[in-house]
Amino acid sequence: MHHIDPYILPFLTPEESCQLLQKKIFQQEGCPPELQDVSLAIAKRCKGLPLVVVLVAGIIKRKKTEASWWDVVEKSLLSSHGESEGYSLSVVQLSYDNLPDHLRPCLLYMGMFLEDTKIPVSKLISLWIAEGFVQNIESGRVMEEAAEGYLMDLIHSNVVMVSKRKYNGKVKYCQVHDVVLHFCLERSREEKFMLLVKGHYSHQFQPSEWKESRVSFNYSNELSKFASLRSKTRKTFNQHLRSLIMTNGGLFHISYTWDPFRQCSKLRLVKVLDLSSHKVECLSSATLQPLIHLKYLALHTSKFDFHPESHLPNLETLIVNCYANTMLLPGTFWKMEKLRHVDMHLPEFDKQGIFEESSKLENLRILRAVVIEIDRVYVLLGKCPNVQELRIRFKGDRKSREPFCPTLESLTKLQSVFISFMGSPIPSELHLPSNFKKLVLDGIHVEKAIYFTVGLPNLECLHLRDFTHSKEWYLPIDITLHKLKFLKLSYLRISRWNVSEESFPLLETLVINGCSELEDIPLSFANILTLKQIKLMYSGNESLEASVERIKEEITENEGCDRLNVILIKVS
């Protein structure tokens, strides 16, 4: 038997390269006969390097039916030289040269992130918008949609990879190949576009010599060196810096002696400031008041004081990781009329400010994790009329017998909502827009929660979380979620579950998380023809695991195929 060293993978043969090239370009269509010869010729020019094959496919794909375009690409490859990585870099350059002008800065910006980083798409889009990369928006189209289109164009060009998708197929995380990242860093250095400062480059830390308008620091000690420089040395650096991002390999750096925000407040022209990997003990928004051009702010602190007399007039994205203390949002929060994306940890609104301030956040698209008194919900909704994603926790007396019927129907653009009733009475009714697609309900009995979904004909994703004890969950046969694709149950304290396959006719994914008392998953799930995956996160319940295996066996026996992917993750 022939063995292959897993660390020395063989190059592709010309035939294998050709097959990969055609698959990436034509997908399931198949390569036309008249392009067979030129596709093989180009495949041979890829020197057996899979990355080169994929990049070349991305170049050709835009004009895949034009034979003349294939010839142009082949001639371009003839002029590329070098071996392995050097040749790969030259092909990345070719891919870059063939990108439309508006996509080039978007690709180079990937160099702001560390190697192998899985970049959240929502964060990347907010950064692109803050940087001004998203231009010439079509009438009726919001910037986030246009930016998502930019990302998809880069993915289709094979210079950006998909790391993880959402339930609906949209991209959740993305990343770039190491060779593409290397190209982005080199090209950015040449064009003075941005600079990545890593720990082992500390001897190169000379801000007075830098001309880049964007800097990404890896490790907080590099940024602290900046704080120790004389003010005269920093002056030039301050004048041209527009974006500052700190990364720390996924680890938070906690500082008790040095506050980077006091230093960064002198960067008067900065538009992007992300110091979320550097935790400070206490921070006031007043410290950042001089940053009037700031559009993107992300921070991590134990206590955040939102000063009532200060606000950042041009801020579009506000991300505050603050878990130790409750934040209070004053009335001036509503004056930040350019806000598009707000992500905090359960801040509360000033009781008077929410009524007194007349401004609305017309541009706000994402509002995550806010706490609102149940009698002030209508005020909050009126101030965020165009929100598309909402995460909210209702607050009120859980023992109250007053009728509680929250209504979100006025939010006609709402697509995704997370509602927690952990600190409020249980509603008798819940009115939601009929067009939205994703719903997460927390702290409400599962049998009641399911009835709130009846009037949602377009619901595609449902996540139910509840810690209330209940022996059995019987889903009435007259309840059908016609378009539901994704169902997740978390921490339900049920032992038995009775459901018909007719309740979820289009279900694709079922996730069971922490339902420790659940004995089995009904065998009826084997009759759902669209079911592709069951994911089980459990503490070792053998009967629950066995029920999943029975469903898989039933499908294989009845259909003669193995279409169900089973993922078992044991947690302590």
N, C-alpha and C positions, 0 to 999 in steps of 0.2 A: 504494500500500500504506500502511496506517495503522500508524504506529510509536508505541510506548508508552515513555515515559521510565522506565527501570527504577527510578529513585529517587523517582518520583511515581506510585505504584501507584493505579489507580482504585478507587473504592468499589464494593462489590457492589451489584448491582441487587436490588430486592425479591425477584424470582424466584430469583436466585442465592443470596440469603440464605436463602430458604425451602428450597431444595434442600440447602444445607449444614446447616441446622438439622435437617431431617428425617433426613439421612444420619447425623449425629452422635447422634441420639436412637434411631433405629430400625435403624441399621446396614443389614443386608440384608433386613429384614422388610418395609419399605415402610410409609408412613404410612396409617393407617385413613382412610377417606373422611370420617367425621364430624369428624376433626381437621384437615382440609385448610384450612378457612377461618381457624380460630384460629391455625394455624401460620403462615399468610401474614401475618396481622395482627401477630403477634409478630415475625416476620421484618422487617416494615417498621419496627418500633420499635427495631431493632438499628442503624439509621442507616448501613447498608452497611459496618459495621466487623466484619471476620472474627472478631477476638478476642471481641467482644461476643456474636456468634452462638454461638461455641463455649462461652462461659461460661453463656449462657442455656440451651443444650442440656444442660449439666451439671446445672443446677437442675431442669429438667423431667424428666430421665431417671429420677429416683428414683420418680416417680409418672406415668410417661408415658401410661398408659392411662386416667387420670382426667381427664375434660374439665374438671372444676371446678378442678383444679390448674393447668391451662393458663390459665384465666381469672384466677386469682390472680397468676400470673407476669406476665400482660399488664398487669394493673392496677398491679403494682409497677413495671413499666417506665415506665408513664405518669407516675409520681411522680419519676422520675429525670431530671435536667437536665444541661445542659452539652454541649459539643461534643468530639468525638474523645477525647482522653486523659481529660478530665474526666468524660465520659459513661462511658468504659470503667471508670474507677475506681469510679463509682457502681454499676456492674453487678458489679464484683468484690465490693463491699460487700454487694450482694444475695446473691451466691454464698456469701460468708462467713456471713451471717446464717442461711442455710439449711443450713449444716453442723451436724451433731450436736456437742454441747458438747466431746466428747473429741477431735474432729478440729481444733478451732480453734487450740489451742496448737501442734499439729503443723504447721499451715500457717504460722502466724506465725514459727515457728522457721526457716523457709526464709530469712528475712531475715538470719540469721547468716552466710550465704554471699554472696560477691560476685556481681555481675551476670554473667550468662552462664556461671556455674559449673556444670559437669556433676558432680553430687553422687553419689558412690558410695553405693548403697543400703545396703550393709552398714555403712558408717560412719554414715549417717543413722539407721538403726534402732538402732544402739548408743547414739547420742546421745539419741534419744527415750526409750530405756529408762533411761539414766542420769538424765535429767531428771524421770523419774517420770510421763511422759505415758501410758504403757501400763498401764492399770488393768483390774481386774475380768476377769481371764483365765479363760476357760472351763476346766473340769476336763479335764486331759489335754492341754492345749494350752500350748506354751512361748511365752514372751514374744516371741521373734523372729517366730514365725508370726503372732501377734496384731498386732505392729507392721507386718508386711508387709501384713496386711489393712487396716490404717489407710492405708497408702500407696496401696493399690489403690483404696480409697474416694475418696481425694483425686484420683487419676488419673481415675476414672470421673466425678468431678464437674468435670473439665476445668480445675481450678485448678493442677494439677501436670502437667508434660509428661514423656513418656518420651524420654530421650536415646539410650539403647542398651539392647538386650535380650540376654539370654544365649541359648545354643543352644536351650534349652527354652522360650523365650518369656517367662521371668521377667525383671523389670526389673533391669538392672545399674547404669545411671546415670539420674538424673532431674534436672529443672531447672524453674524457673518463668519465665513471661514477665516482661519488664521491668515491665509495668504491675502485674502481681500482686506482684512484689517491692516496687515503690514503695508499694503498699497495705500490705504486711506491715510495712514500715519505719514508715510513718505511724501505723498502728494500734498497733504495738508502742510507739511513743513516747507515744501517748496513754494507753495502759494501763500504762506503765512495765514492759512485758514484757521488752524487750531494747533495746540500742542498738548501732548500727553506727558505728564511728569510722573515717572515712577520712582520708587524708593531708591533703586540702585543708580539713578541718574542725579543723585543729590549734588554731586560736584558740578553739575551743569546749571544749577539753580542761580541764574543771574537775571532777575526781572528787568533790570535797567537795559538789558540788551534785547529783550523780547519785543517782537512787533505783532505777534498773534493777538487777535481780538478774543479768542476763546482758549481757555486753559482747563484741562482736566487733571486734578491731582489724585494720585494714588498714594494713600497713607497720609495721615494728618500731620506727621512731623514735617512734611514738606511745606505745608501751609503755615505751620507755626514758625518756620524759618523766615517766611515772608514777614511775619509780625515783628521779628527782631531787627529787620533792616531799618536803616536810618530813613527818615521821611523823605529826604532829598532823593535817595535811591529809588524809592517807591513811586515818586511823582509821575515819571513817564509811564510806568506800568499802569498806574491808576487811570491815566488819561485815555488809553486805548483799549483797556479790557472791557468787554461787553458780556462775556459769559464765563462763569466759574462753577465748575462741578467737582465735587470731591467724592471719590470712591474709595472703598477700603476692603475690597474683596469680599463683600457681604458681611463684614464684621463692623460693629459699631465701636467707635472710639469715644470714650467718656472723658470729658475734661472738667476739672474742678478749678483749675488755675487760669486757663487761657480761654477767652471767649472770642471765637473767630468773627462773630457778628459785629463786634465793635470795630474791628479792623476793616471788615468788608463794607461797613457803612460809609467808608471814605471812597468807595468805588462808585462815584456819583453817576456814571454813565452805564453801569451794568444793567443788563436786561434779564439775564438768567443767573440765578443763584441757588445752587443745590448743595447744601451742607448737611443733608439728612443722614450721612454716615458718621457725623461727628455730634455726639450728644452733649448739650450744655445743660446745666442745672436749671437756670432761669433765664427767660428772655422776654423782653417787652417789644411790642410792635413799634414803640416810639424810637427804639434804637435804629430801626430801618427807615425811619421817616425821610431821611435825605435822598433815598433811592427812588426818585420820582419816575424814573424810566423803567423800573423793574416790572417785568411781565410774568416771570416764573419764579416762585419761591417754594423751596422744600426744606424743612428743618425737622430736627429731633430734639426735644427738650422735656425736662421733667415738669416744667411749669411755663405756660405761655400766657402773658398778660396782654390782652388785646386793648391797647390804650384807647379810651373813648374819644380822644381829640385828634387821633391820627389815623390816616388811612393811606393806602398806596393807590393813587388814582388810575394807574395804567395796568395794575395787576390782573392777569388773566387766569393764572393757575396758582392755587394756594394749597399746599400739602403740609400738614402739621401732625407729626407723630408725637403725641403727648398723652401718656397713659396714666401718669401718677396723680394728676390733679384735674379737676373739672375746669374747662374753659368757659368763659362767659363772653358771648359776642354782643358788643354794644350796638346801638342804633347806627353808628357810623359804618358798620359792616355793609349796610344796604346802600351806601354811597359808592361802593366799589363796583360801579356799573359795568366794567369791562370783564368781570369775572366770568370764566367759562367752565372752570373745573375746580371744585372745592372738595378736599378730602381731609377730614379731621377725625378725632376719636371722641365721639359723644359730647360735643360742646352744647351748651344751653344758650338760649337767646335771652337778652335782657328783657324783662317783662314789659317795661315801658317803651324801650327802644323799638321793639318790633311793631308797635302801634304808631309811635310818633313819627318815624321816618317814612316819608311817602315814596321814596325811590323804589324802583323794581330792578331786579337783575334779569333783564330781558335776554342777555347773552348766555346765561348759565345753562350748561348742558348736563353737568355731573355734580350732584350734591350728595356726599356720602357721610353717613354716620352722625346725624344730628339728633338732638333730643328736643322734643316739642311737647308742651302741655296740650292735653287733648282739647281744651277749649280755645286753643290758638292755632289749630291746624289750618283753618280756612285762611288765616292771615298769611301764614307761611306759603301756602300754595299760590295765593294771589301775587306774591312777590317773586315767584319763580315760574312764570307761565310756560316757558319753553323747555323745562328740564326734561331730559331723556332718560337719565338714570338717577334713581333716588334711593337712599338708604336712610331710614328714619326709625327712631325709637319713641313710642308714645309714652308720656308720663302722666300719671294720675293715680287716684286712690283705687287700688285693686279691689277693695271691699265695697266700693260705691255701687249703688243700685240704680243710679241714673242711667238712662239709655245712652249707649255710645255707638254711633254709626258713622265711622270715618268715611269721607267721600273724597276720592281723588279723580273723579270723572272729568274735572275741568282741565286736567293735565293731558291734553289731547296728543301730545308728542311723546308721552312716556312710553319707553320700551322695556325698562327693567326696574323692578322695585323690590327692596328688602324692607319688610316691616317687622319690628319687634314689639311684642306686647308684654315683655318681661316686667315692665314697671308700670303697667296700666290695667284698667279693667278689660275684661274680654268683651269685644264688640258683639252686638247682636247681629249686625250686618256690616258688610264691607263693600263699598261701591268703587269699582275700578274702571278705567277706560277699557272699552271692549277690544281695542286694537293692539294692546301691548302684549309682549311675548314671553317675558321672564318674570317669575314671581317667587320670592322667598318669604316664608312666614315662620316667625320664631315666637315661641312661648304661647302657643294656642293649641288646643286639643286637635289631634289629627282629624277626628270625625267632623269637627266643626269647620276646620280649615278647608277641607275638600269641598264643602258646599259653597265656599266663596269663589271657587273656580268655575262654577256652572255657567256663569254669564260671560265667560272669556273664550270666545270661539277661536281666537288666534294664539292661545297659549301654547308655547313650544317647550318651555323649561319650567319645572316646578320643583322646589326644594322645601321640604317641611322639617322643622326642628321643634322638638317638644320634649320636656322632661316629666310630663304628667303621666302617672301610672294608669294603664288601661290594659286589660287582659287580651282583648280581641278587637281587631279593626275589620269591620265588615263594610265593604264598599258596595253600595246599592247598584244593581245592574242597570238602572236608568240613568246613572251618571257616566257620561262618556266624554273624555277629553280628546276630541277628534284630531287635533294637530300636535299633541304632546310628543316630543322626541326624547326628552331627557327628564328622568324622575330620580330625585335623590331624597332619601329618608335618613335623618340624622338624630340619634339619641332617643328614638321613639321607644317607650317602655311598653311595648306590646309583645305578647308571646305568640299570638296567632294572627294571620292575615288572610282574609278571604276576598278574592278578587277574580273577576272574569277577564279573559283576554279582550273582550269587547269594550272594556273601559279605556284601554290604551291601544287603539288599532294601529297607530303609526310609531309606537315607542321604539327607539333605537338603543338607548342606554339606560340601565338601571344601576343606581349606586346605593348601597346599604352601608351606613357609617355609624358604628357604635351602638347599634340596636342589640344590646347584650342579651335581652330576654327573648328575642325572636327565635322561634324554633325552626322555621323553614320559610322558603320562598315558594309561593304556590306554583304547582306544576303547569298551571294555565299559561304561564309566561312562555312556555315552549310553543304555544299556538300563535304567538304574535310574530308574524312573518317578517317584520321589519327589524326585530331585535338583533342587535349586533354585539352588544357587550353587557356583561354583568360584572360590576366591581364591588368586592366585598372587603370592607375594612372592619375587622372583628377581633375578638380576644380569644379565638380558638374554639368557638362553638361548633362541634363536630356535626351536629344534625343540620345546622344552617349550611355548612360547607357541602354536606352530602346532598342537600336539596338542589344546590346549584349544579352539582355534577349530574343529578338526575335530569335536570332541564336540558343540559348539554347533550346527554345521551339520547333523550327523547327526540331532540331536533335531528341528530345524526341518523337515528333509526328511521324516522318518518320521512326525511327529505334526502337522505343519502349524501349529505354534505355537512361540513363542519363550519358553519357560518358564525357561531357564537364564540366570542373571545371572553374568557373568564380570567379575571384578575383577583387574586387572593392576597390580601395584606394583613398579616397578624400584628395587632398592636397591643401593648401592655395596658 
